[in-house]
Protein backbone atom coordinates (compact mmCIF):
# COMPACT_ATOMS: atom_id res chain seq x y z
CA UNK A 1 0.00 0.00 0.00
CA UNK A 2 1.53 3.30 -1.05
CA UNK A 3 -0.22 5.40 1.55
CA UNK A 4 1.45 6.54 4.72
CA UNK A 5 -0.49 6.94 7.91
CA UNK A 6 -0.79 10.36 9.44
CA UNK A 7 -1.87 12.37 6.43
CA UNK A 8 -5.04 13.39 8.20
CA UNK A 9 -5.97 14.30 11.73
CA UNK A 10 -8.41 12.28 13.73
CA UNK A 11 -11.09 14.63 12.55
CA UNK A 12 -10.29 13.95 8.94
CA UNK A 13 -8.56 17.24 8.15
CA UNK A 14 -5.41 16.87 6.09
CA UNK A 15 -2.32 18.65 7.18
CA UNK A 16 -1.35 19.82 3.72
CA UNK A 17 -4.80 19.85 2.24
CA UNK A 18 -6.52 17.59 -0.21
CA UNK A 19 -3.81 15.03 -0.94
CA UNK A 20 -4.70 12.15 -3.14
CA UNK A 21 -3.73 8.62 -2.35
CA UNK A 22 -2.40 5.90 -4.55
CA UNK A 23 -2.32 2.19 -4.29
CA UNK A 24 -1.62 0.41 -7.54
CA UNK A 25 1.79 -0.97 -6.63
CA UNK A 26 2.83 -4.41 -7.69
CA UNK A 27 4.45 -7.21 -5.82
CA UNK A 28 7.80 -8.49 -7.04
CA UNK A 29 5.99 -11.39 -8.62
CA UNK A 30 4.23 -9.09 -11.07
CA UNK A 31 0.77 -9.38 -9.61
CA UNK A 32 -1.08 -6.23 -8.73
CA UNK A 33 -1.87 -5.79 -5.09
CA UNK A 34 -4.98 -3.86 -6.10
CA UNK A 35 -6.76 -6.92 -7.39
CA UNK A 36 -6.20 -9.86 -9.68
CA UNK A 37 -3.17 -10.60 -11.81
CA UNK A 38 -2.40 -8.05 -14.43
CA UNK A 39 -2.30 -10.82 -17.02
CA UNK A 40 -6.08 -11.17 -16.67
CA UNK A 41 -7.71 -10.03 -19.88
CA UNK A 42 -11.12 -8.39 -19.76
CA UNK A 43 -13.24 -8.74 -22.87
CA UNK A 44 -14.77 -5.48 -24.02
CA UNK A 45 -18.58 -5.75 -23.97
CA UNK A 46 -20.32 -4.61 -27.11
CA UNK A 47 -23.07 -2.75 -25.27
CA UNK A 48 -21.11 -0.15 -23.28
CA UNK A 49 -22.76 3.27 -23.31
CA UNK A 50 -22.45 6.52 -21.40
CA UNK A 51 -25.02 7.37 -18.78
CA UNK A 52 -26.47 10.82 -18.14
CA UNK A 53 -27.32 10.25 -14.47
CA UNK A 54 -26.14 12.74 -11.85
CA UNK A 55 -23.24 10.84 -10.24
CA UNK A 56 -23.70 10.07 -6.54
CA UNK A 57 -21.05 7.65 -5.43
CA UNK A 58 -17.56 6.92 -4.15
CA UNK A 59 -14.00 7.79 -5.12
CA UNK A 60 -11.54 4.91 -4.98
CA UNK A 61 -7.92 6.08 -4.87
CA UNK A 62 -6.53 2.56 -5.28
CA UNK A 63 -8.01 2.48 -8.78
CA UNK A 64 -9.44 -0.97 -8.15
CA UNK A 65 -12.63 -2.05 -6.46
CA UNK A 66 -11.09 -5.13 -4.84
CA UNK A 67 -9.20 -3.14 -2.21
CA UNK A 68 -12.05 -0.85 -1.29
CA UNK A 69 -14.95 -1.23 1.13
CA UNK A 70 -17.10 -2.03 -1.91
CA UNK A 71 -15.46 -4.90 -3.74
CA UNK A 72 -17.44 -4.78 -6.97
CA UNK A 73 -19.52 -2.44 -9.04
CA UNK A 74 -22.53 -4.57 -8.25
CA UNK A 75 -21.98 -3.96 -4.52
CA UNK A 76 -21.87 -0.20 -5.09
CA UNK A 77 -25.12 -0.38 -7.06
CA UNK A 78 -26.74 -2.61 -4.43
CA UNK A 79 -26.07 0.12 -1.85
CA UNK A 80 -28.20 2.50 -3.91
CA UNK A 81 -25.27 4.47 -5.35
CA UNK A 82 -24.68 5.02 -9.04
CA UNK A 83 -21.07 6.10 -9.58
CA UNK A 84 -17.39 5.33 -8.94
CA UNK A 85 -14.29 7.46 -9.50
CA UNK A 86 -11.08 5.50 -10.12
CA UNK A 87 -7.49 6.67 -9.69
CA UNK A 88 -4.99 5.88 -12.47
CA UNK A 89 -1.24 6.09 -11.84
CA UNK A 90 1.44 7.52 -14.09
CA UNK A 91 4.53 5.85 -12.62
CA UNK A 92 7.95 7.44 -13.10
CA UNK A 93 11.51 6.59 -12.12
CA UNK A 94 13.81 8.89 -10.11
CA UNK A 95 15.38 9.80 -13.46
CA UNK A 96 11.98 10.95 -14.76
CA UNK A 97 11.22 8.11 -17.17
CA UNK A 98 7.60 6.99 -17.40
CA UNK A 99 7.12 3.31 -16.50
CA UNK A 100 4.04 1.17 -16.11
CA UNK A 101 4.07 -0.40 -12.67
CA UNK A 102 5.36 0.09 -9.16
CA UNK A 103 8.42 -2.04 -9.86
CA UNK A 104 9.57 0.39 -12.55
CA UNK A 105 9.01 -1.81 -15.59
CA UNK A 106 8.49 0.14 -18.79
CA UNK A 107 8.28 -2.42 -21.62
CA UNK A 108 5.28 -2.81 -23.93
CA UNK A 109 3.90 -5.81 -22.05
CA UNK A 110 3.92 -3.82 -18.82
CA UNK A 111 2.15 -1.00 -20.60
CA UNK A 112 -0.60 -3.31 -21.79
CA UNK A 113 -1.02 -4.75 -18.29
CA UNK A 114 -1.20 -1.16 -16.95
CA UNK A 115 -4.01 -0.36 -19.36
CA UNK A 116 -5.75 -3.67 -18.82
CA UNK A 117 -5.87 -3.19 -15.05
CA UNK A 118 -7.91 -0.02 -15.53
CA UNK A 119 -9.95 -1.64 -18.29
CA UNK A 120 -11.07 -4.46 -15.98
CA UNK A 121 -12.11 -2.09 -13.21
CA UNK A 122 -14.07 0.14 -15.57
CA UNK A 123 -15.85 -2.79 -17.20
CA UNK A 124 -16.84 -4.14 -13.78
CA UNK A 125 -18.34 -0.77 -12.88
CA UNK A 126 -20.02 -0.16 -16.23
CA UNK A 127 -21.65 -3.58 -16.25
CA UNK A 128 -23.19 -2.71 -12.88
CA UNK A 129 -24.78 0.35 -14.47
CA UNK A 130 -22.49 2.88 -12.79
CA UNK A 131 -21.28 6.27 -13.98
CA UNK A 132 -17.46 6.12 -14.09
CA UNK A 133 -14.86 8.85 -13.59
CA UNK A 134 -11.12 8.30 -14.08
CA UNK A 135 -8.38 10.64 -12.88
CA UNK A 136 -4.61 10.48 -13.25
CA UNK A 137 -1.90 11.07 -10.68
CA UNK A 138 1.90 10.80 -10.54
CA UNK A 139 3.58 8.11 -8.43
CA UNK A 140 7.31 7.52 -8.16
CA UNK A 141 8.00 3.85 -8.88
CA UNK A 142 9.28 1.96 -5.86
CA UNK A 143 8.55 4.78 -3.42
CA UNK A 144 6.12 3.81 -0.71
CA UNK A 145 4.13 6.51 0.96
CA UNK A 146 1.73 9.18 -0.09
CA UNK A 147 2.34 10.56 -3.59
CA UNK A 148 3.91 13.99 -3.35
CA UNK A 149 5.79 16.56 -5.38
CA UNK A 150 7.73 15.29 -8.36
CA UNK A 151 11.40 16.21 -7.90
CA UNK A 152 11.93 19.59 -9.62
CA UNK A 153 14.91 18.30 -11.63
CA UNK A 154 12.74 15.77 -13.47
CA UNK A 155 9.36 17.50 -13.58
CA UNK A 156 9.59 18.52 -17.22
CA UNK A 157 10.64 15.03 -18.28
CA UNK A 158 7.82 13.41 -16.31
CA UNK A 159 5.26 15.87 -17.65
CA UNK A 160 6.41 15.38 -21.24
CA UNK A 161 6.26 11.62 -20.79
CA UNK A 162 2.71 11.77 -19.48
CA UNK A 163 1.74 14.18 -22.26
CA UNK A 164 2.84 11.64 -24.85
CA UNK A 165 0.47 9.07 -23.30
CA UNK A 166 -2.65 11.25 -23.20
CA UNK A 167 -3.95 10.32 -26.67
CA UNK A 168 -3.63 6.62 -25.84
CA UNK A 169 -5.35 7.03 -22.47
CA UNK A 170 -8.10 9.08 -24.11
CA UNK A 171 -8.69 6.35 -26.69
CA UNK A 172 -8.86 3.70 -23.97
CA UNK A 173 -11.41 5.68 -21.95
CA UNK A 174 -13.45 6.39 -25.08
CA UNK A 175 -13.47 2.68 -25.91
CA UNK A 176 -14.78 2.05 -22.40
CA UNK A 177 -17.35 4.86 -22.62
CA UNK A 178 -16.08 6.45 -19.41
CA UNK A 179 -18.21 9.45 -18.48
CA UNK A 180 -15.63 11.71 -16.72
CA UNK A 181 -11.88 12.09 -17.16
CA UNK A 182 -9.34 14.35 -15.45
CA UNK A 183 -6.00 13.76 -17.26
CA UNK A 184 -4.10 14.54 -14.04
CA UNK A 185 -5.90 15.54 -10.88
CA UNK A 186 -4.37 18.19 -8.61
CA UNK A 187 -1.47 18.72 -11.00
CA UNK A 188 -0.28 21.78 -9.09
CA UNK A 189 0.35 19.61 -6.04
CA UNK A 190 2.65 17.33 -7.99
CA UNK A 191 4.53 19.93 -10.06
CA UNK A 192 3.57 23.44 -8.88
CA UNK A 193 1.19 26.07 -10.14
CA UNK A 194 3.39 27.20 -13.04
CA UNK A 195 3.63 23.71 -14.48
CA UNK A 196 -0.09 23.24 -14.00
CA UNK A 197 -0.79 26.32 -16.07
CA UNK A 198 1.64 25.18 -18.76
CA UNK A 199 0.89 21.47 -18.96
CA UNK A 200 -2.72 20.93 -17.93
CA UNK A 201 -4.03 22.67 -21.08
CA UNK A 202 -1.62 20.54 -23.12
CA UNK A 203 -2.93 17.38 -21.50
CA UNK A 204 -6.48 18.41 -22.37
CA UNK A 205 -5.56 19.30 -25.95
CA UNK A 206 -3.79 15.95 -26.38
CA UNK A 207 -6.67 13.91 -25.00
CA UNK A 208 -9.66 15.84 -26.28
CA UNK A 209 -9.62 14.58 -29.91
CA UNK A 210 -9.88 11.01 -28.64
CA UNK A 211 -12.41 11.36 -25.81
CA UNK A 212 -15.98 12.60 -26.16
CA UNK A 213 -17.05 12.32 -22.52
CA UNK A 214 -16.79 15.04 -19.88
CA UNK A 215 -13.25 16.25 -19.26
CA UNK A 216 -12.79 17.91 -15.89
CA UNK A 217 -10.16 19.63 -13.81
CA UNK A 218 -9.72 19.01 -10.08
CA UNK A 219 -7.53 21.63 -8.36
CA UNK A 220 -6.22 21.13 -4.85
CA UNK A 221 -8.29 23.75 -3.04
CA UNK A 222 -6.72 23.12 0.37
CA UNK A 223 -3.11 23.33 -0.84
CA UNK A 224 -1.13 25.71 1.34
CA UNK A 225 1.00 27.00 -1.55
CA UNK A 226 -1.60 26.61 -4.29
CA UNK A 227 -3.39 29.05 -6.54
CA UNK A 228 -5.57 30.53 -3.78
CA UNK A 229 -2.74 31.40 -1.41
CA UNK A 230 -0.54 32.72 -4.23
CA UNK A 231 -3.51 34.54 -5.81
CA UNK A 232 -2.63 33.22 -9.27
CA UNK A 233 -5.40 32.47 -11.73
CA UNK A 234 -5.40 28.78 -12.71
CA UNK A 235 -5.52 27.84 -16.38
CA UNK A 236 -8.28 25.25 -16.32
CA UNK A 237 -7.61 24.09 -19.85
CA UNK A 238 -11.02 24.70 -21.40
CA UNK A 239 -12.48 21.52 -19.88
CA UNK A 240 -16.16 20.76 -19.56
CA UNK A 241 -16.42 20.85 -15.78
CA UNK A 242 -14.73 21.97 -12.58
CA UNK A 243 -14.42 19.30 -9.92
CA UNK A 244 -14.47 20.50 -6.32
CA UNK A 245 -12.04 18.61 -4.07
CA UNK A 246 -12.38 19.12 -0.32
CA UNK A 247 -10.60 16.45 1.71
CA UNK A 248 -11.64 17.56 5.16
CA UNK A 249 -14.67 17.47 7.40
CA UNK A 250 -13.81 20.92 8.69
CA UNK A 251 -16.14 23.79 7.88
CA UNK A 252 -14.61 26.34 10.27
CA UNK A 253 -12.03 28.59 8.66
CA UNK A 254 -9.84 28.61 11.78
CA UNK A 255 -9.33 24.84 11.49
CA UNK A 256 -8.31 24.91 7.82
CA UNK A 257 -4.75 25.42 6.47
CA UNK A 258 -3.45 29.02 6.73
CA UNK A 259 -4.82 31.23 3.99
CA UNK A 260 -7.64 28.79 3.18
CA UNK A 261 -11.31 29.26 3.98
CA UNK A 262 -14.60 27.72 2.97
CA UNK A 263 -14.84 30.53 0.43
CA UNK A 264 -11.58 29.45 -1.22
CA UNK A 265 -13.49 27.19 -3.59
CA UNK A 266 -15.21 30.29 -4.97
CA UNK A 267 -11.80 31.40 -6.29
CA UNK A 268 -11.87 28.40 -8.64
CA UNK A 269 -15.58 28.66 -9.43
CA UNK A 270 -15.07 32.28 -10.47
CA UNK A 271 -11.98 31.40 -12.53
CA UNK A 272 -13.91 28.61 -14.24
CA UNK A 273 -16.81 30.92 -15.08
CA UNK A 274 -14.39 33.48 -16.52
CA UNK A 275 -12.98 30.73 -18.73
CA UNK A 276 -16.39 29.59 -19.93
CA UNK A 277 -16.68 26.56 -17.62
CA UNK A 278 -20.07 26.61 -15.92
CA UNK A 279 -20.48 22.97 -14.86
CA UNK A 280 -19.36 22.50 -11.24
CA UNK A 281 -19.70 19.30 -9.26
CA UNK A 282 -18.04 17.67 -6.24
CA UNK A 283 -15.38 15.33 -7.59
CA UNK A 284 -13.86 14.40 -4.21
CA UNK A 285 -15.17 15.04 -0.71
CA UNK A 286 -14.51 13.42 2.65
CA UNK A 287 -11.65 12.45 4.92
CA UNK A 288 -8.80 9.99 4.96
CA UNK A 289 -9.26 8.97 8.60
CA UNK A 290 -12.36 7.34 10.01
CA UNK A 291 -14.66 10.03 11.38
CA UNK A 292 -17.77 9.64 13.51
CA UNK A 293 -21.19 11.03 12.71
CA UNK A 294 -20.48 14.31 14.52
CA UNK A 295 -19.00 15.41 11.18
CA UNK A 296 -22.29 14.87 9.38
CA UNK A 297 -23.50 18.50 9.63
CA UNK A 298 -20.30 19.74 8.00
CA UNK A 299 -20.51 17.12 5.25
CA UNK A 300 -24.09 18.09 4.50
CA UNK A 301 -23.12 21.77 4.53
CA UNK A 302 -20.39 21.13 1.96
CA UNK A 303 -22.70 19.09 -0.26
CA UNK A 304 -25.33 21.83 -0.10
CA UNK A 305 -22.76 24.56 -0.80
CA UNK A 306 -21.90 23.03 -4.16
CA UNK A 307 -25.37 21.59 -4.81
CA UNK A 308 -24.14 18.03 -4.88
CA UNK A 309 -27.64 16.55 -5.06
CA UNK A 310 -28.21 18.13 -8.47
CA UNK A 311 -24.65 18.39 -9.80
CA UNK A 312 -22.99 15.24 -8.46
CA UNK A 313 -20.77 14.18 -5.56
CA UNK A 314 -18.11 11.53 -4.91
CA UNK A 315 -17.12 10.68 -1.33
CA UNK A 316 -13.61 9.36 -0.64
CA UNK A 317 -13.63 5.64 0.16
CA UNK A 318 -10.23 4.74 1.58
CA UNK A 319 -8.64 1.38 0.76
CA UNK A 320 -9.43 -1.17 3.44
CA UNK A 321 -5.75 -1.73 4.28
CA UNK A 322 -5.22 1.91 5.19
CA UNK A 323 -4.95 2.18 9.00
CA UNK A 324 -8.13 3.66 10.48
CA UNK A 325 -9.17 4.79 7.03
CA UNK A 326 -12.54 6.34 6.27
CA UNK A 327 -14.56 3.72 4.42
CA UNK A 328 -18.04 4.37 3.10
CA UNK A 329 -19.72 0.96 2.87
CA UNK A 330 -22.23 0.66 5.73
CA UNK A 331 -21.25 4.01 7.25
CA UNK A 332 -23.09 7.19 8.10
CA UNK A 333 -21.50 8.74 5.00
CA UNK A 334 -23.22 6.10 2.89
CA UNK A 335 -26.52 7.11 4.49
CA UNK A 336 -25.87 10.71 3.38
CA UNK A 337 -25.29 9.54 -0.20
CA UNK A 338 -28.37 7.32 -0.13
CA UNK A 339 -30.47 10.26 1.02
CA UNK A 340 -29.24 12.25 -1.99
CA UNK A 341 -30.35 9.43 -4.26
CA UNK A 342 -33.79 9.52 -2.66
Secondary structure, DSSP 8 states (H G I E B T S, - for coil): ----TTSB-TTS-BSSSS-------B-TTSBBTTSSBTT------TT-----S--EEEEETTSSGGGSSS-SHHHHHHTT--EEEEEEEEEE-TT--EESSTT---SHHHHHHHHHHHHHHHHHHHHTT-EEEEEEEEEETT--SS-----GGGHHHHHHHHHHHHHHHHHHHHHTT-SEEESSTTHHHHHHHHHIIIIIHHHHHHHHTT--SEEEE---TT-TTSHHHHT-----TT-SEEEEEEE-S---GGGS-TT--TTHHHHHHHHHHHTT--EEEEEEEE-SB---GGGHHHHHHHHHHTTHHHH-EEEE---TTSTTB---TTSHHHHHHHHHH-
